[in-house]
């Protein structure tokens, strides 16, 4: 029996990882609901309570040893005693795992360019690592760092939801609030265990990464972006004429090549999810690749965004007399944070055959 339990325990991290990740992927869905964030806030509050209790328990035992001058007798290693000793750490691992799993999914949804994807994959690495470091949670400096990182990243989502704005000031205030909460909780924990310095180092790194566009522009979530011809607003849809891929490109339906007649307009339609009540402006930055200069901005056109639409808020811009070559459109926030990047090529010396056209609505 003991051998079977030992074998099962070896697989518990993998089971917990895949089970928790699958649950979060199914429950969080394609949008970010306020209830998702409040549930995660509950996880954070639970982790705070456990950290306080662990500090209280260690401080109480240390006080008894100091008062009596003799070590406390170690009780027999019964199943109940082992569970009582291990339960807070296992529960803390579960709460941190739930937070990292959900935050990884939320940030990955908001990632579109390479650096933002790498940032999200870093959170995924912490998610995996968390399943194997439960025996290190008695080191309070480590647990404060994990708690502080979760608090800051969660507040980066939560505060814009509450105030209805994605201005950069809310990012810095939410980061400061997460680090400040961790520092305050450590001070209030009996014995003031561990160190809070790593939390402030993490906060400093986040503050530097934000203006460098390394962090996804949460809480905005990319939905869709298409570039095509013959724009039409029909009912509740924005429709574009797109081009099908060749039959051997079976992994996608729409081609990244656009054929235009001389003087024909080229449209870009993007859909971005934003939480209800959020009001801001997004911009389409049209860029053309020139061999001697690299990517050159030809225009940056903006449109208002008012959050809450389930299918994502849509906006469109267009260009005329588009030159042949490589192009891309970057959907940006007012302060230049990248939401999504769409690459395509333009051909102006030939028209596409009608049977290769497809009309798609956003």
DRENDO-1510 file (C-alpha; in Angstrom, 1 decimal, always signed):
<recs>
REC; n; res; u; v; w
REC; 1; UNK; +0.0; +0.0; +0.0 .
REC; 2; UNK; +2.8; +2.4; +0.9 .
REC; 3; UNK; +4.6; +1.6; -2.3 .
REC; 4; UNK; +1.5; +2.4; -4.4 .
REC; 5; UNK; +1.0; +5.7; -2.5 .
REC; 6; UNK; +4.7; +6.6; -3.2 .
REC; 7; UNK; +4.2; +5.8; -6.9 .
REC; 8; UNK; +1.0; +7.9; -7.0 .
REC; 9; UNK; +2.7; +10.8; -5.3 .
REC; 10; UNK; +5.3; +10.8; -8.1 .
REC; 11; UNK; +2.6; +11.5; -10.6 .
REC; 12; UNK; +0.7; +14.0; -8.6 .
REC; 13; UNK; +2.5; +17.1; -9.9 .
REC; 14; UNK; +1.8; +16.1; -13.5 .
REC; 15; UNK; -1.8; +15.3; -12.7 .
REC; 16; UNK; -2.3; +18.6; -10.9 .
REC; 17; UNK; -0.6; +20.5; -13.7 .
REC; 18; UNK; -2.7; +19.2; -16.6 .
REC; 19; UNK; -5.9; +19.0; -14.6 .
REC; 20; UNK; -5.6; +22.6; -13.3 .
REC; 21; UNK; -4.5; +24.0; -16.7 .
REC; 22; UNK; -7.4; +22.2; -18.5 .
REC; 23; UNK; -9.9; +23.5; -15.9 .
REC; 24; UNK; -8.7; +27.1; -16.3 .
REC; 25; UNK; -8.7; +26.9; -20.1 .
REC; 26; UNK; -12.3; +25.7; -20.1 .
REC; 27; UNK; -13.7; +28.0; -17.4 .
REC; 28; UNK; -11.9; +31.2; -18.4 .
REC; 29; UNK; -12.9; +30.8; -22.0 .
REC; 30; UNK; -12.2; +33.2; -24.8 .
REC; 31; UNK; -13.1; +36.4; -22.9 .
REC; 32; UNK; -12.1; +37.8; -19.5 .
REC; 33; UNK; -15.1; +38.0; -17.3 .
REC; 34; UNK; -15.1; +40.0; -14.0 .
REC; 35; UNK; -16.0; +36.8; -12.2 .
REC; 36; UNK; -12.7; +35.2; -13.3 .
REC; 37; UNK; -10.7; +38.0; -11.7 .
REC; 38; UNK; -12.7; +37.9; -8.5 .
REC; 39; UNK; -12.2; +34.2; -8.2 .
REC; 40; UNK; -8.5; +34.7; -8.6 .
REC; 41; UNK; -8.6; +37.4; -6.0 .
REC; 42; UNK; -10.1; +34.8; -3.7 .
REC; 43; UNK; -7.2; +32.5; -4.4 .
REC; 44; UNK; -4.8; +35.3; -3.6 .
REC; 45; UNK; -6.7; +36.0; -0.3 .
REC; 46; UNK; -6.5; +32.3; +0.6 .
REC; 47; UNK; -2.8; +32.2; -0.1 .
REC; 48; UNK; -2.3; +35.3; +2.1 .
REC; 49; UNK; -4.2; +33.6; +5.0 .
REC; 50; UNK; -2.1; +30.5; +4.7 .
REC; 51; UNK; +1.2; +32.5; +4.7 .
REC; 52; UNK; +0.1; +34.3; +7.8 .
REC; 53; UNK; -0.9; +31.0; +9.5 .
REC; 54; UNK; +2.5; +29.4; +8.6 .
REC; 55; UNK; +4.3; +32.4; +10.0 .
REC; 56; UNK; +2.2; +32.3; +13.1 .
REC; 57; UNK; +2.8; +28.6; +13.6 .
REC; 58; UNK; +6.6; +28.9; +13.2 .
REC; 59; UNK; +6.7; +32.0; +15.5 .
REC; 60; UNK; +4.7; +30.2; +18.2 .
REC; 61; UNK; +7.0; +27.1; +18.1 .
REC; 62; UNK; +10.1; +29.3; +18.2 .
REC; 63; UNK; +8.7; +31.3; +21.2 .
REC; 64; UNK; +8.0; +28.0; +23.1 .
REC; 65; UNK; +11.6; +26.8; +22.5 .
REC; 66; UNK; +13.0; +30.1; +23.5 .
REC; 67; UNK; +11.0; +30.2; +26.7 .
REC; 68; UNK; +11.6; +26.6; +27.8 .
REC; 69; UNK; +15.1; +26.3; +26.5 .
REC; 70; UNK; +14.5; +22.7; +25.3 .
REC; 71; UNK; +13.4; +21.4; +21.9 .
REC; 72; UNK; +9.8; +20.4; +21.5 .
REC; 73; UNK; +9.3; +16.7; +21.3 .
REC; 74; UNK; +8.6; +15.4; +17.8 .
REC; 75; UNK; +5.2; +13.5; +17.7 .
REC; 76; UNK; +5.0; +10.1; +16.0 .
REC; 77; UNK; +5.0; +10.2; +12.3 .
REC; 78; UNK; +1.3; +9.2; +11.9 .
REC; 79; UNK; -0.7; +9.8; +8.7 .
REC; 80; UNK; -2.8; +12.5; +10.5 .
REC; 81; UNK; +0.4; +14.2; +11.8 .
REC; 82; UNK; +1.9; +14.2; +8.4 .
REC; 83; UNK; -1.2; +15.6; +6.8 .
REC; 84; UNK; -1.4; +18.3; +9.4 .
REC; 85; UNK; +2.2; +19.3; +8.7 .
REC; 86; UNK; +1.9; +19.1; +4.9 .
REC; 87; UNK; -1.7; +20.4; +4.4 .
REC; 88; UNK; -0.9; +24.1; +4.4 .
REC; 89; UNK; +1.9; +23.7; +1.9 .
REC; 90; UNK; -0.2; +21.5; -0.4 .
REC; 91; UNK; -3.0; +24.0; -0.3 .
REC; 92; UNK; -0.6; +26.9; -0.9 .
REC; 93; UNK; +0.8; +25.0; -3.9 .
REC; 94; UNK; -2.8; +24.5; -5.2 .
REC; 95; UNK; -3.6; +28.2; -4.9 .
REC; 96; UNK; -0.3; +29.4; -6.5 .
REC; 97; UNK; -0.9; +26.8; -9.3 .
REC; 98; UNK; -4.4; +28.1; -9.9 .
REC; 99; UNK; -3.1; +31.7; -10.0 .
REC; 100; UNK; -0.2; +30.9; -12.4 .
REC; 101; UNK; -2.4; +28.8; -14.6 .
REC; 102; UNK; -5.1; +31.4; -15.0 .
REC; 103; UNK; -2.6; +34.3; -15.4 .
REC; 104; UNK; -0.7; +32.3; -18.0 .
REC; 105; UNK; -3.9; +31.8; -20.0 .
REC; 106; UNK; -5.0; +35.5; -19.6 .
REC; 107; UNK; -1.6; +36.9; -20.6 .
REC; 108; UNK; -1.2; +34.4; -23.5 .
REC; 109; UNK; -4.5; +35.6; -24.9 .
REC; 110; UNK; -3.2; +39.1; -24.9 .
REC; 111; UNK; +0.2; +38.2; -26.5 .
REC; 112; UNK; +0.7; +38.6; -30.2 .
REC; 113; UNK; +4.3; +39.6; -30.8 .
REC; 114; UNK; +7.4; +37.7; -29.9 .
REC; 115; UNK; +8.5; +39.4; -26.7 .
REC; 116; UNK; +5.0; +39.3; -25.3 .
REC; 117; UNK; +4.7; +35.6; -26.1 .
REC; 118; UNK; +8.1; +34.9; -24.4 .
REC; 119; UNK; +6.8; +36.8; -21.3 .
REC; 120; UNK; +3.7; +34.5; -21.3 .
REC; 121; UNK; +5.8; +31.4; -21.7 .
REC; 122; UNK; +7.9; +32.6; -18.7 .
REC; 123; UNK; +4.6; +32.5; -16.7 .
REC; 124; UNK; +4.1; +29.0; -18.1 .
REC; 125; UNK; +7.5; +28.0; -16.8 .
REC; 126; UNK; +6.6; +29.2; -13.3 .
REC; 127; UNK; +3.3; +27.2; -13.6 .
REC; 128; UNK; +5.3; +24.0; -14.3 .
REC; 129; UNK; +7.9; +24.8; -11.7 .
REC; 130; UNK; +5.3; +25.4; -9.0 .
REC; 131; UNK; +4.2; +21.7; -9.3 .
REC; 132; UNK; +7.7; +20.6; -8.1 .
REC; 133; UNK; +8.7; +23.0; -5.4 .
REC; 134; UNK; +6.1; +22.4; -2.7 .
REC; 135; UNK; +8.9; +21.2; -0.4 .
REC; 136; UNK; +10.5; +24.7; -0.7 .
REC; 137; UNK; +7.5; +26.7; +0.5 .
REC; 138; UNK; +8.8; +26.7; +4.1 .
REC; 139; UNK; +11.4; +29.2; +2.7 .
REC; 140; UNK; +9.4; +32.4; +3.3 .
REC; 141; UNK; +11.5; +34.6; +1.0 .
REC; 142; UNK; +10.6; +32.3; -2.0 .
REC; 143; UNK; +6.9; +32.2; -1.0 .
REC; 144; UNK; +6.7; +36.0; -0.6 .
REC; 145; UNK; +8.3; +36.4; -4.1 .
REC; 146; UNK; +5.7; +34.1; -5.6 .
REC; 147; UNK; +2.9; +35.7; -3.8 .
REC; 148; UNK; +4.0; +39.2; -4.7 .
REC; 149; UNK; +4.4; +38.3; -8.4 .
REC; 150; UNK; +0.9; +36.8; -8.5 .
REC; 151; UNK; -0.5; +39.9; -6.7 .
REC; 152; UNK; +1.1; +42.3; -9.1 .
REC; 153; UNK; +0.1; +40.5; -12.3 .
REC; 154; UNK; -3.5; +40.0; -11.0 .
REC; 155; UNK; -3.8; +43.7; -10.0 .
REC; 156; UNK; -2.5; +44.6; -13.5 .
REC; 157; UNK; -5.7; +43.0; -14.8 .
REC; 158; UNK; -8.1; +43.9; -11.9 .
REC; 159; UNK; -7.4; +47.7; -11.6 .
REC; 160; UNK; -8.1; +48.5; -15.3 .
REC; 161; UNK; -11.4; +46.5; -15.0 .
REC; 162; UNK; -12.4; +48.6; -12.0 .
REC; 163; UNK; -11.5; +52.1; -13.4 .
REC; 164; UNK; -12.3; +51.4; -17.0 .
REC; 165; UNK; -9.0; +52.6; -18.4 .
REC; 166; UNK; -5.7; +51.1; -19.7 .
REC; 167; UNK; -3.6; +54.2; -19.1 .
REC; 168; UNK; -0.1; +53.4; -18.1 .
REC; 169; UNK; -0.6; +55.1; -14.7 .
REC; 170; UNK; -2.9; +52.2; -13.7 .
REC; 171; UNK; -0.2; +49.6; -14.5 .
REC; 172; UNK; +2.3; +51.3; -12.3 .
REC; 173; UNK; -0.2; +51.8; -9.5 .
REC; 174; UNK; -1.4; +48.2; -9.7 .
REC; 175; UNK; +2.2; +47.0; -9.6 .
REC; 176; UNK; +2.9; +49.2; -6.6 .
REC; 177; UNK; -0.2; +47.9; -4.9 .
REC; 178; UNK; +0.8; +44.2; -5.4 .
REC; 179; UNK; +4.3; +44.8; -4.0 .
REC; 180; UNK; +2.9; +47.0; -1.2 .
REC; 181; UNK; +0.3; +44.4; -0.2 .
REC; 182; UNK; +3.0; +41.7; +0.0 .
REC; 183; UNK; +5.3; +44.0; +2.1 .
REC; 184; UNK; +2.5; +44.9; +4.4 .
REC; 185; UNK; +1.4; +41.2; +4.8 .
REC; 186; UNK; +4.9; +40.2; +5.7 .
REC; 187; UNK; +5.1; +42.9; +8.3 .
REC; 188; UNK; +1.8; +41.8; +9.9 .
REC; 189; UNK; +2.8; +38.1; +9.9 .
REC; 190; UNK; +4.1; +37.0; +13.4 .
REC; 191; UNK; +7.8; +36.9; +13.4 .
REC; 192; UNK; +8.1; +38.8; +10.1 .
REC; 193; UNK; +9.6; +35.7; +8.4 .
REC; 194; UNK; +11.7; +35.9; +5.2 .
REC; 195; UNK; +12.6; +38.9; +3.2 .
REC; 196; UNK; +10.5; +41.2; +0.9 .
REC; 197; UNK; +13.5; +42.6; -1.1 .
REC; 198; UNK; +12.9; +40.1; -4.1 .
REC; 199; UNK; +9.3; +41.4; -4.4 .
REC; 200; UNK; +10.5; +44.9; -4.9 .
REC; 201; UNK; +13.1; +43.7; -7.4 .
REC; 202; UNK; +10.3; +42.0; -9.4 .
REC; 203; UNK; +8.3; +45.2; -9.2 .
REC; 204; UNK; +11.2; +47.1; -10.6 .
REC; 205; UNK; +11.6; +44.7; -13.5 .
REC; 206; UNK; +8.0; +45.0; -14.4 .
REC; 207; UNK; +8.2; +48.8; -14.3 .
REC; 208; UNK; +11.1; +48.6; -16.8 .
REC; 209; UNK; +9.5; +45.9; -19.0 .
REC; 210; UNK; +6.3; +47.8; -19.5 .
REC; 211; UNK; +7.5; +50.8; -21.6 .
REC; 212; UNK; +9.7; +48.5; -23.6 .
REC; 213; UNK; +6.5; +46.7; -24.8 .
REC; 214; UNK; +7.6; +43.4; -23.3 .
REC; 215; UNK; +4.4; +42.8; -21.4 .
REC; 216; UNK; +1.1; +42.1; -23.1 .
REC; 217; UNK; -1.4; +45.0; -23.1 .
REC; 218; UNK; -3.8; +43.5; -20.5 .
REC; 219; UNK; -6.7; +43.5; -20.1 .
REC; 220; UNK; -7.2; +43.8; -23.9 .
REC; 221; UNK; -7.4; +40.5; -25.6 .
REC; 222; UNK; -6.9; +40.0; -29.3 .
REC; 223; UNK; -9.9; +38.6; -31.2 .
REC; 224; UNK; -9.3; +38.7; -35.0 .
REC; 225; UNK; -7.7; +40.9; -37.6 .
REC; 226; UNK; -8.1; +40.7; -41.4 .
REC; 227; UNK; -6.9; +42.6; -44.4 .
REC; 228; UNK; -8.9; +42.6; -47.6 .
REC; 229; UNK; -11.0; +44.4; -50.2 .
REC; 230; UNK; -14.6; +45.4; -50.8 .
REC; 231; UNK; -15.4; +46.5; -47.2 .
REC; 232; UNK; -19.2; +46.5; -46.3 .
REC; 233; UNK; -21.1; +47.0; -43.1 .
REC; 234; UNK; -24.0; +44.6; -43.3 .
REC; 235; UNK; -26.3; +44.3; -40.3 .
REC; 236; UNK; -24.0; +43.6; -37.3 .
REC; 237; UNK; -21.1; +42.5; -39.5 .
REC; 238; UNK; -18.0; +44.1; -41.1 .
REC; 239; UNK; -17.4; +42.1; -44.3 .
REC; 240; UNK; -14.3; +41.9; -46.3 .
REC; 241; UNK; -13.4; +40.0; -49.5 .
REC; 242; UNK; -10.4; +37.8; -48.7 .
REC; 243; UNK; -8.4; +35.3; -50.7 .
REC; 244; UNK; -8.3; +31.5; -50.2 .
REC; 245; UNK; -5.0; +29.7; -49.8 .
REC; 246; UNK; -3.8; +27.2; -52.3 .
REC; 247; UNK; -5.1; +23.6; -51.7 .
REC; 248; UNK; -1.8; +22.4; -50.3 .
REC; 249; UNK; -1.8; +25.1; -47.5 .
REC; 250; UNK; -4.3; +23.0; -45.5 .
REC; 251; UNK; -3.5; +24.5; -42.1 .
REC; 252; UNK; -5.3; +27.8; -42.8 .
REC; 253; UNK; -8.1; +29.0; -45.1 .
REC; 254; UNK; -7.2; +32.7; -45.8 .
REC; 255; UNK; -4.1; +33.6; -47.8 .
REC; 256; UNK; -1.6; +36.3; -46.5 .
REC; 257; UNK; -1.4; +37.6; -50.1 .
REC; 258; UNK; -3.7; +40.4; -51.4 .
REC; 259; UNK; -4.2; +41.2; -55.0 .
REC; 260; UNK; -5.3; +44.8; -55.8 .
REC; 261; UNK; -6.3; +46.7; -58.9 .
REC; 262; UNK; -4.5; +50.1; -59.4 .
REC; 263; UNK; -6.1; +52.7; -57.1 .
REC; 264; UNK; -8.2; +50.1; -55.2 .
REC; 265; UNK; -8.7; +50.5; -51.5 .
REC; 266; UNK; -7.2; +48.0; -49.0 .
REC; 267; UNK; -9.0; +47.7; -45.7 .
REC; 268; UNK; -7.9; +46.4; -42.3 .
REC; 269; UNK; -10.6; +45.3; -39.7 .
REC; 270; UNK; -9.6; +44.3; -36.2 .
REC; 271; UNK; -11.6; +43.0; -33.3 .
REC; 272; UNK; -10.3; +43.3; -29.7 .
REC; 273; UNK; -12.0; +42.2; -26.5 .
REC; 274; UNK; -12.2; +44.9; -23.8 .
REC; 275; UNK; -14.0; +44.6; -20.4 .
REC; 276; UNK; -17.3; +46.4; -20.0 .
REC; 277; UNK; -17.0; +50.1; -19.2 .
REC; 278; UNK; -13.5; +50.4; -20.6 .
REC; 279; UNK; -13.1; +53.4; -22.9 .
REC; 280; UNK; -9.9; +54.2; -24.9 .
REC; 281; UNK; -8.5; +54.5; -28.4 .
REC; 282; UNK; -6.8; +52.0; -30.6 .
REC; 283; UNK; -4.6; +52.7; -33.6 .
REC; 284; UNK; -3.8; +50.9; -36.9 .
REC; 285; UNK; -0.1; +51.4; -37.7 .
REC; 286; UNK; +0.4; +50.6; -41.4 .
REC; 287; UNK; +4.1; +49.7; -42.1 .
REC; 288; UNK; +5.8; +48.9; -45.4 .
REC; 289; UNK; +9.1; +47.0; -45.6 .
REC; 290; UNK; +11.8; +48.7; -47.5 .
REC; 291; UNK; +15.1; +46.7; -48.1 .
REC; 292; UNK; +17.3; +49.7; -47.2 .
REC; 293; UNK; +15.3; +51.1; -44.3 .
REC; 294; UNK; +13.4; +48.1; -42.8 .
REC; 295; UNK; +9.8; +48.6; -41.6 .
REC; 296; UNK; +8.6; +52.2; -42.4 .
REC; 297; UNK; +5.4; +53.6; -41.0 .
REC; 298; UNK; +3.2; +55.0; -43.7 .
REC; 299; UNK; +0.2; +56.0; -41.5 .
REC; 300; UNK; -1.2; +55.6; -38.0 .
REC; 301; UNK; -4.9; +56.0; -37.8 .
REC; 302; UNK; -7.0; +55.7; -34.6 .
REC; 303; UNK; -10.5; +54.9; -33.6 .
REC; 304; UNK; -12.4; +54.9; -30.3 .
REC; 305; UNK; -13.0; +51.7; -28.3 .
REC; 306; UNK; -15.8; +51.2; -25.8 .
REC; 307; UNK; -15.6; +47.7; -24.1 .
REC; 308; UNK; -18.2; +45.2; -23.3 .
REC; 309; UNK; -19.1; +43.6; -26.7 .
REC; 310; UNK; -18.8; +39.8; -26.5 .
REC; 311; UNK; -17.4; +39.4; -30.0 .
REC; 312; UNK; -14.8; +42.1; -29.5 .
REC; 313; UNK; -14.8; +45.8; -30.3 .
REC; 314; UNK; -14.2; +46.3; -34.0 .
REC; 315; UNK; -12.5; +49.1; -35.9 .
REC; 316; UNK; -11.3; +49.6; -39.4 .
REC; 317; UNK; -9.0; +51.7; -41.5 .
REC; 318; UNK; -8.0; +51.7; -45.1 .
REC; 319; UNK; -5.3; +52.8; -47.5 .
REC; 320; UNK; -5.4; +53.6; -51.2 .
REC; 321; UNK; -2.7; +53.3; -53.9 .
REC; 322; UNK; -0.9; +50.7; -51.9 .
REC; 323; UNK; +2.5; +49.7; -53.3 .
REC; 324; UNK; +3.5; +46.1; -53.9 .
REC; 325; UNK; +5.6; +44.3; -51.3 .
REC; 326; UNK; +5.6; +43.2; -47.7 .
REC; 327; UNK; +3.2; +45.0; -45.3 .
REC; 328; UNK; +2.0; +44.7; -41.8 .
REC; 329; UNK; -0.6; +46.4; -39.6 .
REC; 330; UNK; +0.0; +46.7; -35.9 .
REC; 331; UNK; -3.0; +47.4; -33.6 .
REC; 332; UNK; -1.7; +49.6; -30.8 .
REC; 333; UNK; -2.9; +51.4; -27.7 .
REC; 334; UNK; -2.6; +55.2; -27.3 .
REC; 335; UNK; +0.8; +54.8; -25.6 .
REC; 336; UNK; +2.2; +52.5; -28.3 .
REC; 337; UNK; +1.6; +49.1; -26.6 .
REC; 338; UNK; +1.1; +46.4; -29.3 .
REC; 339; UNK; -2.1; +44.4; -29.2 .
REC; 340; UNK; -1.7; +42.3; -32.4 .
REC; 341; UNK; +0.5; +42.3; -35.5 .
REC; 342; UNK; -0.8; +41.1; -38.9 .
REC; 343; UNK; +1.7; +40.5; -41.8 .
REC; 344; UNK; +0.7; +40.2; -45.4 .
REC; 345; UNK; +2.0; +40.9; -48.9 .
REC; 346; UNK; +0.4; +43.0; -51.7 .
REC; 347; UNK; +0.5; +42.3; -55.4 .
REC; 348; UNK; -0.8; +45.0; -57.8 .
REC; 349; UNK; +0.1; +43.6; -61.2 .
REC; 350; UNK; -2.5; +40.8; -61.2 .
REC; 351; UNK; -6.1; +40.2; -60.0 .
REC; 352; UNK; -7.2; +37.1; -58.1 .
REC; 353; UNK; -9.6; +34.6; -59.7 .
REC; 354; UNK; -13.2; +34.9; -58.5 .
REC; 355; UNK; -13.3; +31.3; -57.4 .
REC; 356; UNK; -10.5; +32.0; -54.9 .
REC; 357; UNK; -12.3; +34.8; -53.2 .
REC; 358; UNK; -14.1; +34.4; -49.9 .
REC; 359; UNK; -16.3; +36.9; -48.0 .
REC; 360; UNK; -15.8; +36.8; -44.2 .
REC; 361; UNK; -17.6; +38.8; -41.6 .
REC; 362; UNK; -16.2; +40.1; -38.3 .
</recs>
